[in-house]
Amino acid sequence: MKRTLLVLPFALAACSPAPAAPGDEAATPASPYAFDLNLTLTTRAAEQLARTDERVIVNAMYYGLPTSDDAPGIDREGMEIRLGSAEIEVAPESSAVKVAGEGFDATYLTSVKGDPEVLINVYSARKTHENNLLSCGIYQGPISMAQKKPVDITCDLIEGLSEDGDVVVETGTPGQ
């Protein structure tokens, strides 16, 4: 009987998974809502942001159209089902950005008619300047469409900014 008791722990230990080696973390499975984005900053936008140590935010807001007027999770306006959001902070340069699907909340996914959608907005991070400095395109549409090919968004400086990033307001009477 003692022999069986001594052998049993060794036999069970042989069946257990091997301990993970340092730096051998299991890869997190990709989100079914992940997609790629090509962010292009004009030269002047990239230079201005770099000069002021400003960063760029890619904001993904996930949503869907409701299946009915009283669908669980519908917003107060009765227009959409909000499915979460995520902000990705990136360097002030043209780059490929992975929108990993973080922040997507599938709690009310059954209340969504058709495919879930995403609205992508890009703006300066306001770390060193209180105002947004960028004028960027947007993407709004089904996540499945964004997954077919990278979403392209181009940004430039907002017109009317001074060298230090302040908004220039012209005063005076026209024609003077």
C-alpha positions in Angstrom: 0.0 0.0 0.0 2.8 2.4 0.8 4.3 1.7 -2.6 1.1 2.7 -4.3 0.9 5.9 -2.4 4.4 6.8 -3.3 4.0 6.0 -7.0 0.7 7.8 -7.4 2.1 11.3 -6.7 4.9 10.7 -9.2 2.5 9.3 -11.8 0.2 12.4 -11.4 3.2 14.7 -11.6 4.1 13.1 -14.9 0.7 13.9 -16.3 0.7 17.6 -15.4 1.7 20.2 -17.9 5.3 21.3 -17.8 6.0 24.6 -16.0 6.3 27.5 -18.4 9.8 28.7 -19.1 10.5 32.4 -18.3 9.4 34.6 -21.2 7.3 31.7 -22.6 3.9 33.3 -22.1 1.0 31.8 -24.0 -0.1 34.1 -26.9 -3.4 35.7 -26.3 -5.8 34.7 -29.1 -6.6 37.6 -31.5 -10.0 39.3 -31.0 -12.6 38.6 -33.7 -13.0 42.4 -33.7 -9.3 43.3 -34.5 -8.2 45.1 -37.7 -5.3 47.1 -39.1 -5.2 50.8 -39.7 -2.7 52.8 -41.8 -2.1 56.1 -40.2 -0.5 58.8 -42.4 0.6 62.1 -41.0 1.6 64.9 -43.3 5.2 66.0 -42.9 4.2 69.3 -41.2 1.8 67.5 -38.8 4.5 64.9 -37.8 7.1 67.7 -37.4 4.8 69.9 -35.3 3.8 67.0 -33.0 7.4 65.8 -32.6 8.6 69.3 -31.9 6.1 69.7 -29.0 6.4 66.1 -27.7 2.8 65.5 -28.5 1.3 62.0 -29.2 -1.6 60.7 -31.3 -4.7 58.9 -30.2 -6.6 56.4 -32.4 -10.1 56.1 -30.8 -12.3 53.1 -31.7 -16.0 53.3 -30.7 -17.8 50.1 -31.3 -21.6 50.0 -31.8 -24.5 48.4 -33.6 -27.9 49.1 -34.8 -30.6 47.8 -32.4 -32.8 44.9 -33.4 -35.8 46.7 -31.9 -36.8 50.0 -30.1 -36.6 48.2 -26.7 -33.5 46.0 -27.3 -31.4 45.4 -24.2 -28.5 47.9 -24.1 -30.0 50.5 -26.4 -28.8 54.0 -25.7 -31.0 56.8 -24.3 -31.6 58.2 -27.8 -32.8 54.8 -29.0 -30.4 55.0 -31.9 -27.7 52.4 -31.2 -26.3 49.7 -29.0 -22.9 50.8 -27.6 -20.4 48.0 -27.6 -17.4 49.7 -25.9 -14.4 51.7 -27.0 -10.7 51.8 -26.9 -8.0 54.5 -27.2 -4.6 53.6 -28.7 -1.8 56.0 -28.2 0.8 56.1 -30.9 3.9 58.1 -31.8 3.5 61.2 -34.0 4.5 59.5 -37.2 3.0 57.6 -40.1 2.6 54.0 -39.1 0.6 50.8 -39.2 -1.6 50.6 -36.1 -3.1 47.3 -34.8 -6.6 48.0 -33.5 -6.7 44.8 -31.3 -10.4 44.8 -30.5 -9.7 45.8 -26.8 -12.6 47.5 -25.2 -15.2 45.6 -27.3 -17.9 44.6 -25.0 -20.1 41.8 -26.4 -22.7 42.0 -23.6 -25.4 43.3 -25.8 -24.2 41.8 -29.1 -27.5 39.8 -29.5 -29.3 43.2 -29.5 -27.4 44.2 -32.6 -29.0 43.9 -36.1 -26.4 42.8 -38.6 -22.6 43.3 -38.1 -21.2 45.4 -35.3 -19.6 48.6 -36.5 -16.8 50.9 -35.5 -16.2 54.6 -35.7 -12.5 55.6 -35.8 -11.4 59.1 -34.8 -7.9 60.3 -34.6 -6.7 63.3 -32.8 -3.7 64.7 -30.9 -3.3 63.3 -27.3 -3.4 66.8 -25.6 -0.4 65.9 -23.5 1.5 69.1 -24.2 -1.2 71.3 -25.8 -4.7 71.7 -24.5 -6.3 71.7 -28.0 -6.4 69.1 -30.7 -3.9 69.9 -33.4 -5.0 67.4 -36.0 -7.6 67.3 -38.8 -8.0 63.7 -39.7 -10.2 61.5 -41.8 -12.5 59.0 -40.1 -13.7 55.5 -40.7 -17.3 54.5 -39.9 -18.6 51.2 -40.9 -18.8 47.4 -40.3 -15.8 45.9 -38.5 -15.9 43.1 -41.1 -15.2 45.6 -43.8 -12.3 47.1 -41.9 -10.9 43.6 -41.6 -10.8 43.0 -45.4 -8.0 45.6 -45.9 -6.3 48.1 -43.6 -8.3 51.3 -42.9 -6.5 54.4 -44.3 -6.6 57.6 -42.2 -4.7 60.7 -43.1 -4.0 63.6 -40.8 -2.8 67.1 -41.3 -2.5 70.1 -38.9 -5.7 72.0 -38.3 -5.6 75.1 -40.6 -5.1 78.4 -38.7 -2.6 77.1 -36.2 0.5 79.2 -35.3 3.9 77.7 -34.9 3.3 77.0 -31.2 0.0 75.3 -31.9 -2.3 78.1 -30.9 -5.3 78.9 -33.0 -4.9 82.1 -34.9 -8.1 84.2 -35.0 -8.1 87.0 -37.4 -9.8 90.2 -36.2 -10.7 93.5 -37.8 -13.0 94.5 -40.6 -12.8 92.6 -43.8 -11.0 94.6 -46.5 -8.7 96.4 -44.2 
